[in-house]
């Protein structure tokens, strides 16, 4: 069974930074795409950033220039560096891994809370 475990969330002031990590129980090279999503209270879960097995990245417009997604295949870890944080970035952040094989199989972490407040 695949497990994704997030860490690094917390409380930060506006303009501050946090680094989220997602550790996988299997080689992340086996995932076609890995990414970060977030869900704020009363809102739908939304895409934040993705990274493919080839290293290609994609970002939601609202984080472009502020967040950076990266992967370390040797450590089976995907990270999200979040800079210039805003109060509207407050949400639970989820790690996702997708395997495309006779359909798309999605795996999710349990989520980590990020709160941006003064």
N, C-alpha and C positions, 0 to 999 in steps of 0.2 A: 504494500500500500504506500502510495506517495504521500509524503508529508512536507508541507512548507511552513516554516516557522519565522515569523517576523519579529524584529526587535528594533529598538532605537527611537521609539516614539516618546513623547513627553510634552511638557509645557515650555513654550518659548515666547519671548517677546516679539512683537512686530519688528521686522527687519532682521531677525535672527536666522540661524541655520540649524538644521537637524539632518542627520544621516540615518536613513532606514536601511536595514539589512534583511534579506530573506534567505534562509538556509534551507536547502533541499535535501531530502533523504536519499536522493538518487542523483546521478550525474545530470547536471542541467543541460548538458549537450543533447540529452534525449528529448528535451522540449523544443518544439519548433519556434515557439514564442514565449517569452516571459514578460511580465509586466506588473505595473502597480495601478490599482484602482482605489477610489475613495468614496466614502458615503457619509454625507453630513446628515444630521438629524432632520427627518421629514423630507429628505431628498432621495432620488434614485442614485444607485451606484454608478459612478462615471469613470471613464478611462483617464488616467493621468499620463502614463508613458509606457511604451513597450520596447523590447529589444529582441531581435531575432537571433537564431543560432549563428547566423553569419555576422552579427554585430550591427545590423541596421536598426536605427532607432526612430521612434515616432513619439511626438508629444502633443498633448492637448494645447490648444492656443493659450489657455489661461496660465500655463506654466512655462511656456517657451521663454528661454533666456534666464530662467530662475532655477529650474530643476534639471538634474542630469542623471540619467539611468546608465548603469554599467553592470558588467557581469564578469565574474572571475571563475572560469571553468575549473581551475585547479582546486578552488575552495568550495565549488558548488554553491555559489552565492551570487545573488543579484542585489545591487544597492541602488538607493535613490538619494542623491544629494540634493537637499532642498535649501536654497538660499533666498534671501529677501522675502521671508515668509510674511504673509498677510493674514489678518483675522479670518478672512474667507477661506483660507486653506485649512481651517479647523475641520477635522473629520476623522473617521476611522479609515486607516489605509490598509488595503489588502494586497497581498502578493498573489499573483496568478501565474500558473504554468499551463500551457496548452500543447497538447500532442495531437498532431493531425495525422490520423491513420484510420481509414474507413470512417471518416467523420472527425469532428473535433472533440477532444476529451479535455475538459477543464479541471484544474486542481486549484484549490484555494487555501490560503492560510487562515488563521483565526482572526487576524487583524490587529493593528496597533493604533492606539489613540494618539493623535497629534492635536494639540491645542495651542493656538496662537493668540495670546492675550497679554495686555499690560497689567 
